[in-house]
Amino acid sequence: MRKKHVQLGLLVLVFLLPPLVSYVLFYSGFRPEGSVNHGELIAPARPVESDAGLQTFDGDGFTFAGPSRKWTLFYLGGSTCDSACDAGLYMIQQVRVTQGREMGRVRSVTVLPAHTARAEIDKVRGNFPGVIVVLASEDTYVGLTDQFQYGKDTALQGNGRVYIVDPVGNIVMSYPPGADPTGMRKDLKRLLKVSKIG
């Protein structure tokens, strides 16, 4: 009789244990490493619509969904680059490099207003040679800045943040100033692994 009670107890435990464990894990905040985003996911992804008229420093046209079909680590800069800007540009430069053999699928980009002083542009280009400097006319810069400011309750909050833009020009992730570059590297690595584009 006691053996039957033990068997019945084990049978009940087998059925109750999985939902009990999942309940505890869910409410404790645990998430498996493979499903954690370190940045803020833009859902649904939003296309960059205000990039007409962008030009690289060398005078070439630039679009986020250009023929290069690359993933873009994007820092929206201003007409001066302070210490926070330096940190953001260093981050997107280094995160690209840490992708190893996949580095060729990624570009690091900053957009500056066209009226930015030449000395400031030269400083950015000299300090961050791995970052493509793109210049925007006043109207284009205002339109781009507006597009990246969807309100305080979203992950699109304008200048000072790093964004990941996919090869077809959709903004997919956002990172606040001072974000952990290791988390950004992991997010980008995951995106490159599952992506069939770029």
N, C-alpha and C positions, 0 to 999 in steps of 0.2 A: 504493500500500500504506500509506504514511504517513497519507494522508487517511482511510483506513478506520480506522486506529488512533485517530486524533483523534475521529472520529465515534463510535466505540465508547466511548472515554473519556468523551465528553460525555454519551452515553446512560446510562452507569453513574452519572455524577455527578448527572444529573437524578433518578434513582431513589434515590440515597443521601443527597442533600443535605437533603431535608425531615426525615427521621427524625434525622439528625445535628444539625441546627439545633434541633429540638424537644428533643432530649436535652440539649444544652448549655444551652438556656434553662431547662428544668425544674430541672436540678441547680445552676444559678447563682442560683435563687430569683426569677427574673424572673416577673412576673405582669402581664398587660395591665391598664391603668387601669380599664377597664370591669368587671373581675371582682374587684377588690380591695375587701374590707371593711376599714374602718379600726377598727371595733369588733369585739367577739367575738360571733359568731353563736350564738344559742341554737337548737340543732337536736336534736330537733324543738322548735318553738315551744311554750311552756308557758302555759296560761291562768292569769290571776290569779284565784285562788279565794278569797282572804281579804279581799274589799273590802266585805262587808256591814257596814253600820254606819258607813261613812265619811260625813263631812259637810263641806261647804265652811265657811269661816269665817262666811259669811252664813246658815248653817243649812240649806242645800239638800243633799239626798242626792247622793252621788257614787259612780259605778262606772266602772271602766276601759272596760267595754263598754256604756256608756250610750247614750241616744238621740242624743247629739251626733255619734256615729260619727266621732270624731277620732283622729288619731295622737297619742300622748302621749309627751312627753319627761319622764321621771319621775326625781326625786331623792328617795331615801328618807332623810329627815332625822331628827334626834334632838331632844331637848327644849332643846338649846342649839345655836346656829349659830356655829361657829368660822370661821376663815379658809378652811379646806377646804370647809366648807358654803357659805360666801359664793361661792367660786370655782365650785362645782357649780351653784348657783342662777343665777349670772351667765351661765354657759355655756348652760344650757337656755333662759334668756330670750333670749339673743342668737342662738342657733342657730335658734330659731323665727322671729325677726325676719328673718334672712337668707334665709328661704325665699321672700321677695318675695310675688308674687301667690298663692302656694300657702300662705301663712302661716295663712289661715283654716281650713285642714285640720288644723292642729296646735295642741296646747295644751301649756303647760309647767306641771307639777304637782309640788308637794312634799307629802308626808304627814308630819305632826307628831303626837306623842302629845297627846291632849286635855288632859293635865295641864300642858302647856307654859305657862310664865308669859306673861301677857298682854303684858308689855313685850317679850318675845322674839318673840311673834307679830307685834306691831306693827312691830318692827324689820325682820323679814323682809318683811312686806307693804310697808313704806315703801321699803326698799332695792331690792325686786324687784317692781315693780307688774305686770309681765307674767307673774308666776308665780301660779298658783292655789294657795292654801294650803288643804289639806284636813286635818281633824282626825280622829284615830282614838281610839276608846275603848281602854282598856288591853288588853283581850282581842283586839280587832281589830288593834291595832298589833303585838302579839306574834305573832299568826298571820301577818300580812303580812311581818314581819321574818323569821320562820322560813321562809316560802315563798321568800324571796329569798336563802336560804342553803342551797344544795344541796351544799356541800362545796368544798374548796379546789381541786379539779380541774375545776371548772366555771366558767362565766362569771357565775354567780349567786352573789355573795359579800356580800350584805347592804348595810348602810349605807355611804354615802360614794361609791357608784357611781351613774352615770347609766344609765338603761334606756330603751329604746324599746319601747313597747307599742302593738300595732296596734289598729285601731278595733273589733275584736271581742274585745279583752281578752287577747291573747296576748303574752307577753314574747318579743320577737324579737332584740334586741341589747342588749349590755352594754358599758359603758365604765369603765375604772378611774379613780380620782381622778387629776386632772392630765392627762386625755386631751386630744388635739389637737382643739379645736373645729372646725377646718377639715375634718378627717376625718369628724367626726360630721355636719357640715353636708352633706358629699358623700353619706354613707350615707343620710341622711334624704331628700335630694333624689332619690336613686335609687329609694328605696322609694316615694315619692310618685309618681314617674314611672310605675313599673310596676304600681302598685296600682289596682285597680278599686273599692276600698272606701275610704270616708273622704274 
